Amino acid sequence: MQPRDGVVDFGGEGPPIVLLHGLMGRATTWWGVARWLTAYGHVVGLDARGHGRARRTGEWRTEEFVADVAELVADLDEGPAVVIGHSMGGLHAWVLAATRPELVRAVVVEDMAPDQRGRTVEAWRGYFESWPVPFRSLAHVREFFGSTGNYFAECVEERADGYHLMSDLEDLYEIAAEWGRRDYWSFVDKVECPLLVIEAGDTAMPPGQQAELAARAPGGGRHVVVPGAGHVVHDDAPEQYRGAVEAFLSQVLNR
């Protein structure tokens, strides 16, 4: 694979494992997870367009993000990938499995629901705009975000006046607004590969949908709820997250 902006090669050998971050994130937020995943294969993370070091322009529709992931898997040329996604990345993972099944061996979805129609970005807008930006230091970022402080420390960049989010908020609002206008059940119904759904115990997603996501996937799905965990389960409850994913990979990869 030729080097490209927004791709992080975490190392490892074997089947490809592709990590897709959530809205506002970037590939490097997966560092803690990638370290143990390399025992299972070649681990690569992708910055979604508008995030990290990926390009800042283009269409923001789900299908465009999925096309970027498909291009990465094809460029790796290592066979079908295990695609592991958090939130937005989970959506992109199952849509890829539905539309390009030859590229996907299995999918892990972390805290994402297929139907959020009617939700608007206004609540998020108020929350984001309440942040004390610019942050004075990375320690300030970690202190402000608490258990997800390390995650958000990866998502900021230093400028002359302090630390700012790398992504443009208006782009993020446009990306999220699409989820309030359409549902993605038709893609779920075409996922023929094994699927693991990890739901945060304190999820903000519509109730019941993540269990249904696992139940409806034709390839067979498993649903795990992690009590007490917030949206970024792999940071809030890393051992429970790892246990669920490793058990799944052991079956999928016959390890």
N, C-alpha and C positions, 0 to 999 in steps of 0.2 A: 504493500500500500504506500502510495506517495504521501509525504507529509502534507497536511492541510490545516488551515486555521480552524480552531474550535474543536480539534480532536485531541484527546489525551490518551496516550497509550500507557496503561498501568502495568503492563507486563503479563507474564504467565504464558504457558504453552497449552495447546489443545484447542478444543472447540471455541469459537468466538462467543464472548459474553459482552453485550452492548448495554451500557448504562445511560439512561435518559433522565435528566433532571426535571424538576417542576418549574412552574412559572416563577420568574425572578432569579432562578438558580443558575448553575453552570456545572460543567462536568467535574470540576475539582471538588465540588461538595460531596462527591462519592468517595473521597480518599479512604476514610475509615472502612467502608464496605469493600472497596476494591482490594485492600490489603489481604483479606482472607479469601476473596473470590478467586485470586490468582491460583489457588490450589486446584481450581476446577476448570480453568481454561485461560484463553487469551482475553484479557479484560480491556475494553476500550470505552471511553466516555465521549459523548458528543455534546458540544454546546449547541443548543437550539438557536435557530436564526433569531437575531435580536437580543441574544444573551452572550455573556462571556466574550470570547474572541471571534464569534461567528459574525457573519455579515449583518448589518443593521437595516437593510432594506429588503423589500420583497413582499410577497403576499403573506398574510398572517393566517390563512385558512389551515385547518388541521391537515388536509391532504398535502399541502406544501411542506409542512414539517415532516410528514411521514415520507415524502419523496426524498428528503434529505437523509433520513435514516436508511432508507432502501439503498441509496447511493453508497453510503458508508459500508453497509454489509456486503454489497457487491464488490466494492473496492478491496475489502479485506480478502475476499476470494478464499475463504476458509470453510465454506459450507454454511448451512443455516445456523443462525445465532440464537442463543438464549437472550431475550431482550427483557431487561429489568427496568421498570419505569416508576418514578415517583410522581403522583398527581398528574400534571399535564403530560409528563413522560409516560405514565401508565396508559393514558388515553392513546398516545401515539403508538405505543407498543401493541395494543390489541388491534388498532386500525391497520397497522402494518401486517400483523398476522392474518387479518381478514382479507386484505387486498393483495398481499404478496406472500402467500403461504409457503412458497418454495424457499423464502429467505429466513423463516422463523422456525426454530425447533421447539421453543417453549416461551412462555410469557409470565413475568411477575408484575402485578399491578399493586402499587402501594397507595391506598387511600384516594381513590378517584371513582366517581359515579358516572354512569352513562347519560343521565337525564337531569340537567340542571336548568331546564327551561323556566323562564320567568325570573330567574335571579339576575340582578344587575350588578354592575361594578361600583355602584355608588357607596355601598358600605365599605368596600375595600379602599375606595378613593379617600374617604375620611380617615381611615386607619393609616394608610400610607402617608398622608399629608400631616399626620400628627407626629411623625418621627422627628427627632431632633437632628435633622440634616442641616449642615454637614456634621457628621460625627467627628469628635476631636481626635480620636485614636482608634486603633483596632480593639484596644481594651474597652473603650467606650461602646463599641459595637457589641462585643461579647456581653458586657454588663447589661445593656439595654434589652437584648434578646434572650438572655437567660439560657435555657437548655438548648436552644437552637443558635446560640451565639457563634459557635465555630462555623456553622452553616452560612450564616449571613456575613461573617468575616471574609468568606471566599467570594462574596457577591458585590463587594464594594471596591472602589479604586481611589487612590489618593490624588487629590487636586490641591491647588495652592491654598485653599481655605479649609481643607479637611477631607474626610472620606464621604464619597457619594456612591449611590447605587450605580452599578455598571450599566444596567438596562435603563432605557427610557420609559418612564411611567406611562406615557400616552400609548406607547406600543403595547405595554402589558395590558392596559385597559382594553385595547382593541382585540388582543388575543383572547382575553377572558370573556369579552362580550359575546363572542361567537357561541360559547358554551351556554349562554342564556337564551339563545335563539334556536338551537337544534338539539336533537338527541342522537345517541350513538348506539342504540340497541341493534340496529340493522347490521352493524359491524360485529357486535358481540355474537350474533347468531351465525357468523361465518368463521369463527375462530376454531379451527380444527385441531390445533395443537394443545398440549397440556397447559393449564392456566392456574396460577396461584394468585389469590387476592388477599392482601394483608390490609385489614381495616384498623384504623386507629380507634381505640376505645372511646376517645373524646373527639370523634370525627365531627366535622361540620357538614359532611355530605348528607344528602337526603337519606332518611332511614330506610333500611331494607334493601337498597339497591345493590350494594356490594355483594351481599349474599346471593342475590338474584343473578348478578353478573357471573359469579362462579357457577351457579346452577344451570344457567342457560347456555354456556359455551359448549358447543357440540363435542369438542375434543376432551372434555372432562375438566372440571374445575374444583379447586379446594378453596375454602374460605376460612381465614383465621382472623380473629379479633384479638388485639393486644390491649388488655385493660389498662386504663390510665394514660395511655400514650396519646400525644397530640399528633397533628397532621404529619410531621416529619418523624415517622415511626422509627426509622433507622438511626436517628439521633436520640430520640426520647427513650427508646427501649432497645438498644443495640443488640443485647444478647437474645431477646425474644425474636427480634427480626432475623438475626443470623440463624437461629435454630430452625425457624420456619423455612427460610430459603435453602439452607443446607439439606434439610430433609427432602425438599422438593427436587433439588439438583441431584441428589443421590439416586432418586428414582428416574429422573429424566435422562441422566447421563450414565445410568447403570454403574454407579460408583460404590 
